[in-house]
Amino acid sequence: MIKIFFQDKNTIFKARIDYVLNFIESHPLIENKLKFSRNATLAYDLTCNYGTPNSDGFFIPGQDLIFSNNHQNTFTNLVTNQYTYQSLKLYSVSSEKEGSAIFIKNKEFQFDIIETIFFHISRIEEWYCEDRQLDECNMMKSAEQFLVKNQLYHLPVIDHLIFAFANAIGLKLTPQKTTFRITHDIDEVFQNPSLFSTIRRTGGILWRRQKLSAIPKIWSAHFHQRNEYNTFDWMLSDQSNIEKCIYFLVGGTTRYDTPYPLDTDEMKTIFRLCKERNYQIGIHPSYDCWRNKELLKTEKERLEQQINLPIIISRQHYLHFDFKKTPELLIQNKIQEDSSIGYRDKIGFRSGTGFGYRLYNFKNEAPFDFVEVPLIFMDSALFKETDHDLRKTTEQWNNFLAENKFHTKITFNFHNSRFYDAHINKIPLKKWYQKLLSSI
């Protein structure tokens, strides 16, 4: 283990700096291999000076851009600059555009890596986003977010930065293969091939100008009354070496919600399969739960009564997440792990990392007491990004996996109902999914 004496003179934002240092220390790529200390009397292997140059040790420049109490129009004008370290490309969060450069020169890092890490993992841009940046769900539009605007959302920019930093100070890490986590959101269990839903689905095909060959398959399901959403027997993996979770939607009254009864024989079979195949069962809180403590409590208790197990994990339905309110509601309802921080309309890294960590509470200037595991790859987001086009979808699937073979963790989310959407559009999602499972 390398012990680092960390020096900085920023007392106002000490809590935020410590938050970043703790994140670096506990990062899975370097866990138990590095330790920071501000105590000069303790034994250490090297020094790292932040914000103030020193002739001894490493130096990280401080830009006082993110660590500021003035957030008026701060984040809308941010830019990124590219740096290189060995074969990796690294990206800053800066106020001015500069040319590309190497990551470190003579023990001096070339940009403020502390603020850069904090910017991404704290989600400060979403905490302080402006009203004009909100979408119809009162969440920050993905197109307004820094990583999307700079076309960096397909890369785990923070995981790359941590790996480069650790090697630059002497840890000599070898690239670690990316790990996978398989999850499922169960929004609907019973396909309802009614005349109305069939006409609506047909209209959606025409509106999105998708392939007309999907329409006969939709009407076939209607006339034969098949439940194409019953994929559980082959979808739920029995492999013991896979980290896997499943989230059930149990309530909701908005147009985004599709609740289903939990006490049917079919649901009892699904719950039994989940337990037999060692899935961790979680709650998929309905759309309005993001700001409603009692509604979340009621839905969580309903699911617990059916499965006879405590619920400690969650993913918000429609990824509906209010950074100022939802985390507190999760804690009050004894949720220990959430997995809502992803994109609804594209695949990628919303906070620059694929590994779980604790979000930042700007009210208390301290981390929240639960782990957020970012959602990276959701089937419905993939289809939205590619408009159900087979060629585009195939390229996105293959390119994303090829780009991210190392240095991160990818949490996948597959809906039982989306395999049918893929099928009618001739997208071999089931084949890709099964190949993914066999590769783990």
Secondary structure as a PSIPRED ss2 file (coil, helix, strand):
# PSIPRED VFORMAT (PSIPRED V4.0)

   1 M C   1.000  0.000  0.000
   2 I E   0.000  0.000  1.000
   3 K E   0.000  0.000  1.000
   4 I E   0.000  0.000  1.000
   5 F E   0.000  0.000  1.000
   6 F E   0.000  0.000  1.000
   7 Q E   0.000  0.000  1.000
   8 D E   0.000  0.000  1.000
   9 K C   1.000  0.000  0.000
  10 N C   1.000  0.000  0.000
  11 T C   1.000  0.000  0.000
  12 I C   1.000  0.000  0.000
  13 F C   1.000  0.000  0.000
  14 K H   0.000  1.000  0.000
  15 A H   0.000  1.000  0.000
  16 R H   0.000  1.000  0.000
  17 I H   0.000  1.000  0.000
  18 D H   0.000  1.000  0.000
  19 Y H   0.000  1.000  0.000
  20 V H   0.000  1.000  0.000
  21 L H   0.000  1.000  0.000
  22 N H   0.000  1.000  0.000
  23 F H   0.000  1.000  0.000
  24 I H   0.000  1.000  0.000
  25 E H   0.000  1.000  0.000
  26 S H   0.000  1.000  0.000
  27 H C   1.000  0.000  0.000
  28 P C   1.000  0.000  0.000
  29 L C   1.000  0.000  0.000
  30 I C   1.000  0.000  0.000
  31 E C   1.000  0.000  0.000
  32 N C   1.000  0.000  0.000
  33 K C   1.000  0.000  0.000
  34 L E   0.000  0.000  1.000
  35 K E   0.000  0.000  1.000
  36 F E   0.000  0.000  1.000
  37 S E   0.000  0.000  1.000
  38 R C   1.000  0.000  0.000
  39 N C   1.000  0.000  0.000
  40 A C   1.000  0.000  0.000
  41 T C   1.000  0.000  0.000
  42 L C   1.000  0.000  0.000
  43 A C   1.000  0.000  0.000
  44 Y C   1.000  0.000  0.000
  45 D C   1.000  0.000  0.000
  46 L E   0.000  0.000  1.000
  47 T E   0.000  0.000  1.000
  48 C E   0.000  0.000  1.000
  49 N E   0.000  0.000  1.000
  50 Y E   0.000  0.000  1.000
  51 G C   1.000  0.000  0.000
  52 T C   1.000  0.000  0.000
  53 P C   1.000  0.000  0.000
  54 N C   1.000  0.000  0.000
  55 S C   1.000  0.000  0.000
  56 D C   1.000  0.000  0.000
  57 G C   1.000  0.000  0.000
  58 F E   0.000  0.000  1.000
  59 F E   0.000  0.000  1.000
  60 I E   0.000  0.000  1.000
  61 P C   1.000  0.000  0.000
  62 G C   1.000  0.000  0.000
  63 Q C   1.000  0.000  0.000
  64 D C   1.000  0.000  0.000
  65 L C   1.000  0.000  0.000
  66 I C   1.000  0.000  0.000
  67 F C   1.000  0.000  0.000
  68 S C   1.000  0.000  0.000
  69 N C   1.000  0.000  0.000
  70 N C   1.000  0.000  0.000
  71 H C   1.000  0.000  0.000
  72 Q C   1.000  0.000  0.000
  73 N C   1.000  0.000  0.000
  74 T C   1.000  0.000  0.000
  75 F C   1.000  0.000  0.000
  76 T C   1.000  0.000  0.000
  77 N C   1.000  0.000  0.000
  78 L C   1.000  0.000  0.000
  79 V E   0.000  0.000  1.000
  80 T C   1.000  0.000  0.000
  81 N C   1.000  0.000  0.000
  82 Q E   0.000  0.000  1.000
  83 Y E   0.000  0.000  1.000
  84 T E   0.000  0.000  1.000
  85 Y E   0.000  0.000  1.000
  86 Q C   1.000  0.000  0.000
  87 S C   1.000  0.000  0.000
  88 L E   0.000  0.000  1.000
  89 K E   0.000  0.000  1.000
  90 L E   0.000  0.000  1.000
  91 Y E   0.000  0.000  1.000
  92 S C   1.000  0.000  0.000
  93 V C   1.000  0.000  0.000
  94 S E   0.000  0.000  1.000
  95 S C   1.000  0.000  0.000
  96 E C   1.000  0.000  0.000
  97 K C   1.000  0.000  0.000
  98 E C   1.000  0.000  0.000
  99 G C   1.000  0.000  0.000
 100 S C   1.000  0.000  0.000
 101 A E   0.000  0.000  1.000
 102 I E   0.000  0.000  1.000
 103 F C   1.000  0.000  0.000
 104 I E   0.000  0.000  1.000
 105 K E   0.000  0.000  1.000
 106 N C   1.000  0.000  0.000
 107 K C   1.000  0.000  0.000
 108 E E   0.000  0.000  1.000
 109 F E   0.000  0.000  1.000
 110 Q C   1.000  0.000  0.000
 111 F C   1.000  0.000  0.000
 112 D C   1.000  0.000  0.000
 113 I H   0.000  1.000  0.000
 114 I H   0.000  1.000  0.000
 115 E H   0.000  1.000  0.000
 116 T H   0.000  1.000  0.000
 117 I H   0.000  1.000  0.000
 118 F H   0.000  1.000  0.000
 119 F H   0.000  1.000  0.000
 120 H H   0.000  1.000  0.000
 121 I H   0.000  1.000  0.000
 122 S H   0.000  1.000  0.000
 123 R C   1.000  0.000  0.000
 124 I H   0.000  1.000  0.000
 125 E H   0.000  1.000  0.000
 126 E H   0.000  1.000  0.000
 127 W H   0.000  1.000  0.000
 128 Y C   1.000  0.000  0.000
 129 C C   1.000  0.000  0.000
 130 E C   1.000  0.000  0.000
 131 D H   0.000  1.000  0.000
 132 R H   0.000  1.000  0.000
 133 Q H   0.000  1.000  0.000
 134 L E   0.000  0.000  1.000
 135 D C   1.000  0.000  0.000
 136 E C   1.000  0.000  0.000
 137 C C   1.000  0.000  0.000
 138 N C   1.000  0.000  0.000
 139 M C   1.000  0.000  0.000
 140 M E   0.000  0.000  1.000
 141 K C   1.000  0.000  0.000
 142 S H   0.000  1.000  0.000
 143 A H   0.000  1.000  0.000
 144 E H   0.000  1.000  0.000
 145 Q C   1.000  0.000  0.000
 146 F H   0.000  1.000  0.000
 147 L H   0.000  1.000  0.000
 148 V H   0.000  1.000  0.000
 149 K H   0.000  1.000  0.000
 150 N C   1.000  0.000  0.000
 151 Q C   1.000  0.000  0.000
 152 L C   1.000  0.000  0.000
 153 Y C   1.000  0.000  0.000
 154 H C   1.000  0.000  0.000
 155 L C   1.000  0.000  0.000
 156 P C   1.000  0.000  0.000
 157 V H   0.000  1.000  0.000
 158 I H   0.000  1.000  0.000
 159 D H   0.000  1.000  0.000
 160 H H   0.000  1.000  0.000
 161 L H   0.000  1.000  0.000
 162 I H   0.000  1.000  0.000
 163 F H   0.000  1.000  0.000
 164 A H   0.000  1.000  0.000
 165 F H   0.000  1.000  0.000
 166 A H   0.000  1.000  0.000
 167 N H   0.000  1.000  0.000
 168 A H   0.000  1.000  0.000
 169 I C   1.000  0.000  0.000
 170 G C   1.000  0.000  0.000
 171 L C   1.000  0.000  0.000
 172 K C   1.000  0.000  0.000
 173 L C   1.000  0.000  0.000
 174 T C   1.000  0.000  0.000
 175 P C   1.000  0.000  0.000
 176 Q C   1.000  0.000  0.000
 177 K E   0.000  0.000  1.000
 178 T C   1.000  0.000  0.000
 179 T E   0.000  0.000  1.000
 180 F E   0.000  0.000  1.000
 181 R E   0.000  0.000  1.000
 182 I E   0.000  0.000  1.000
 183 T E   0.000  0.000  1.000
 184 H E   0.000  0.000  1.000
 185 D E   0.000  0.000  1.000
 186 I E   0.000  0.000  1.000
 187 D C   1.000  0.000  0.000
 188 E C   1.000  0.000  0.000
 189 V C   1.000  0.000  0.000
 190 F C   1.000  0.000  0.000
 191 Q C   1.000  0.000  0.000
 192 N C   1.000  0.000  0.000
 193 P C   1.000  0.000  0.000
 194 S C   1.000  0.000  0.000
 195 L H   0.000  1.000  0.000
 196 F H   0.000  1.000  0.000
 197 S H   0.000  1.000  0.000
 198 T H   0.000  1.000  0.000
 199 I H   0.000  1.000  0.000
 200 R H   0.000  1.000  0.000
 201 R H   0.000  1.000  0.000
 202 T H   0.000  1.000  0.000
 203 G H   0.000  1.000  0.000
 204 G H   0.000  1.000  0.000
 205 I H   0.000  1.000  0.000
 206 L H   0.000  1.000  0.000
 207 W H   0.000  1.000  0.000
 208 R C   1.000  0.000  0.000
 209 R C   1.000  0.000  0.000
 210 Q C   1.000  0.000  0.000
 211 K C   1.000  0.000  0.000
 212 L C   1.000  0.000  0.000
 213 S C   1.000  0.000  0.000
 214 A H   0.000  1.000  0.000
 215 I H   0.000  1.000  0.000
 216 P H   0.000  1.000  0.000
 217 K H   0.000  1.000  0.000
 218 I H   0.000  1.000  0.000
 219 W H   0.000  1.000  0.000
 220 S H   0.000  1.000  0.000
 221 A H   0.000  1.000  0.000
 222 H H   0.000  1.000  0.000
 223 F H   0.000  1.000  0.000
 224 H H   0.000  1.000  0.000
 225 Q C   1.000  0.000  0.000
 226 R C   1.000  0.000  0.000
 227 N C   1.000  0.000  0.000
 228 E C   1.000  0.000  0.000
 229 Y C   1.000  0.000  0.000
 230 N C   1.000  0.000  0.000
 231 T C   1.000  0.000  0.000
 232 F H   0.000  1.000  0.000
 233 D H   0.000  1.000  0.000
 234 W H   0.000  1.000  0.000
 235 M H   0.000  1.000  0.000
 236 L C   1.000  0.000  0.000
 237 S C   1.000  0.000  0.000
 238 D C   1.000  0.000  0.000
 239 Q C   1.000  0.000  0.000
 240 S C   1.000  0.000  0.000
 241 N C   1.000  0.000  0.000
 242 I C   1.000  0.000  0.000
 243 E E   0.000  0.000  1.000
 244 K E   0.000  0.000  1.000
 245 C E   0.000  0.000  1.000
 246 I E   0.000  0.000  1.000
 247 Y E   0.000  0.000  1.000
 248 F E   0.000  0.000  1.000
 249 L C   1.000  0.000  0.000
 250 V C   1.000  0.000  0.000
 251 G C   1.000  0.000  0.000
 252 G C   1.000  0.000  0.000
 253 T C   1.000  0.000  0.000
 254 T C   1.000  0.000  0.000
 255 R C   1.000  0.000  0.000
 256 Y C   1.000  0.000  0.000
 257 D C   1.000  0.000  0.000
 258 T C   1.000  0.000  0.000
 259 P C   1.000  0.000  0.000
 260 Y C   1.000  0.000  0.000
 261 P C   1.000  0.000  0.000
 262 L C   1.000  0.000  0.000
 263 D C   1.000  0.000  0.000
 264 T C   1.000  0.000  0.000
 265 D H   0.000  1.000  0.000
 266 E H   0.000  1.000  0.000
 267 M H   0.000  1.000  0.000
 268 K H   0.000  1.000  0.000
 269 T H   0.000  1.000  0.000
 270 I H   0.000  1.000  0.000
 271 F H   0.000  1.000  0.000
 272 R H   0.000  1.000  0.000
 273 L H   0.000  1.000  0.000
 274 C H   0.000  1.000  0.000
 275 K H   0.000  1.000  0.000
 276 E H   0.000  1.000  0.000
 277 R C   1.000  0.000  0.000
 278 N C   1.000  0.000  0.000
 279 Y C   1.000  0.000  0.000
 280 Q E   0.000  0.000  1.000
 281 I E   0.000  0.000  1.000
 282 G E   0.000  0.000  1.000
 283 I E   0.000  0.000  1.000
 284 H C   1.000  0.000  0.000
 285 P C   1.000  0.000  0.000
 286 S C   1.000  0.000  0.000
 287 Y H   0.000  1.000  0.000
 288 D H   0.000  1.000  0.000
 289 C H   0.000  1.000  0.000
 290 W H   0.000  1.000  0.000
 291 R H   0.000  1.000  0.000
 292 N C   1.000  0.000  0.000
 293 K H   0.000  1.000  0.000
 294 E H   0.000  1.000  0.000
 295 L H   0.000  1.000  0.000
 296 L H   0.000  1.000  0.000
 297 K H   0.000  1.000  0.000
 298 T H   0.000  1.000  0.000
 299 E H   0.000  1.000  0.000
 300 K H   0.000  1.000  0.000
 301 E H   0.000  1.000  0.000
 302 R H   0.000  1.000  0.000
 303 L H   0.000  1.000  0.000
 304 E H   0.000  1.000  0.000
 305 Q H   0.000  1.000  0.000
 306 Q H   0.000  1.000  0.000
 307 I H   0.000  1.000  0.000
 308 N C   1.000  0.000  0.000
 309 L C   1.000  0.000  0.000
 310 P C   1.000  0.000  0.000
 311 I C   1.000  0.000  0.000
 312 I C   1.000  0.000  0.000
 313 I E   0.000  0.000  1.000
 314 S E   0.000  0.000  1.000
 315 R C   1.000  0.000  0.000
 316 Q C   1.000  0.000  0.000
 317 H H   0.000  1.000  0.000
 318 Y H   0.000  1.000  0.000
 319 L H   0.000  1.000  0.000
 320 H C   1.000  0.000  0.000
 321 F C   1.000  0.000  0.000
 322 D C   1.000  0.000  0.000
 323 F C   1.000  0.000  0.000
 324 K C   1.000  0.000  0.000
 325 K C   1.000  0.000  0.000
 326 T H   0.000  1.000  0.000
 327 P H   0.000  1.000  0.000
 328 E H   0.000  1.000  0.000
 329 L H   0.000  1.000  0.000
 330 L H   0.000  1.000  0.000
 331 I H   0.000  1.000  0.000
 332 Q H   0.000  1.000  0.000
 333 N C   1.000  0.000  0.000
 334 K C   1.000  0.000  0.000
 335 I C   1.000  0.000  0.000
 336 Q C   1.000  0.000  0.000
 337 E E   0.000  0.000  1.000
 338 D E   0.000  0.000  1.000
 339 S C   1.000  0.000  0.000
 340 S C   1.000  0.000  0.000
 341 I C   1.000  0.000  0.000
 342 G C   1.000  0.000  0.000
 343 Y C   1.000  0.000  0.000
 344 R C   1.000  0.000  0.000
 345 D C   1.000  0.000  0.000
 346 K C   1.000  0.000  0.000
 347 I C   1.000  0.000  0.000
 348 G C   1.000  0.000  0.000
 349 F C   1.000  0.000  0.000
 350 R C   1.000  0.000  0.000
 351 S C   1.000  0.000  0.000
 352 G C   1.000  0.000  0.000
 353 T C   1.000  0.000  0.000
 354 G C   1.000  0.000  0.000
 355 F C   1.000  0.000  0.000
 356 G C   1.000  0.000  0.000
 357 Y E   0.000  0.000  1.000
 358 R C   1.000  0.000  0.000
 359 L C   1.000  0.000  0.000
 360 Y E   0.000  0.000  1.000
 361 N E   0.000  0.000  1.000
 362 F C   1.000  0.000  0.000
 363 K C   1.000  0.000  0.000
 364 N C   1.000  0.000  0.000
 365 E C   1.000  0.000  0.000
 366 A E   0.000  0.000  1.000
 367 P E   0.000  0.000  1.000
 368 F C   1.000  0.000  0.000
 369 D C   1.000  0.000  0.000
 370 F C   1.000  0.000  0.000
 371 V E   0.000  0.000  1.000
 372 E E   0.000  0.000  1.000
 373 V C   1.000  0.000  0.000
 374 P C   1.000  0.000  0.000
 375 L C   1.000  0.000  0.000
 376 I C   1.000  0.000  0.000
 377 F E   0.000  0.000  1.000
 378 M E   0.000  0.000  1.000
 379 D H   0.000  1.000  0.000
 380 S H   0.000  1.000  0.000
 381 A H   0.000  1.000  0.000
 382 L H   0.000  1.000  0.000
 383 F H   0.000  1.000  0.000
 384 K H   0.000  1.000  0.000
 385 E H   0.000  1.000  0.000
 386 T H   0.000  1.000  0.000
 387 D C   1.000  0.000  0.000
 388 H C   1.000  0.000  0.000
 389 D C   1.000  0.000  0.000
 390 L H   0.000  1.000  0.000
 391 R H   0.000  1.000  0.000
 392 K H   0.000  1.000  0.000
 393 T H   0.000  1.000  0.000
 394 T H   0.000  1.000  0.000
 395 E H   0.000  1.000  0.000
 396 Q H   0.000  1.000  0.000
 397 W H   0.000  1.000  0.000
 398 N H   0.000  1.000  0.000
 399 N H   0.000  1.000  0.000
 400 F H   0.000  1.000  0.000
 401 L H   0.000  1.000  0.000
 402 A H   0.000  1.000  0.000
 403 E H   0.000  1.000  0.000
 404 N C   1.000  0.000  0.000
 405 K C   1.000  0.000  0.000
 406 F E   0.000  0.000  1.000
 407 H C   1.000  0.000  0.000
 408 T C   1.000  0.000  0.000
 409 K E   0.000  0.000  1.000
 410 I E   0.000  0.000  1.000
 411 T E   0.000  0.000  1.000
 412 F E   0.000  0.000  1.000
 413 N E   0.000  0.000  1.000
 414 F E   0.000  0.000  1.000
 415 H E   0.000  0.000  1.000
 416 N C   1.000  0.000  0.000
 417 S C   1.000  0.000  0.000
 418 R H   0.000  1.000  0.000
 419 F H   0.000  1.000  0.000
 420 Y H   0.000  1.000  0.000
 421 D H   0.000  1.000  0.000
 422 A H   0.000  1.000  0.000
 423 H H   0.000  1.000  0.000
 424 I H   0.000  1.000  0.000
 425 N C   1.000  0.000  0.000
 426 K C   1.000  0.000  0.000
 427 I C   1.000  0.000  0.000
 428 P C   1.000  0.000  0.000
 429 L H   0.000  1.000  0.000
 430 K H   0.000  1.000  0.000
 431 K H   0.000  1.000  0.000
 432 W H   0.000  1.000  0.000
 433 Y H   0.000  1.000  0.000
 434 Q H   0.000  1.000  0.000
 435 K H   0.000  1.000  0.000
 436 L H   0.000  1.000  0.000
 437 L H   0.000  1.000  0.000
 438 S H   0.000  1.000  0.000
 439 S H   0.000  1.000  0.000
 440 I C   1.000  0.000  0.000
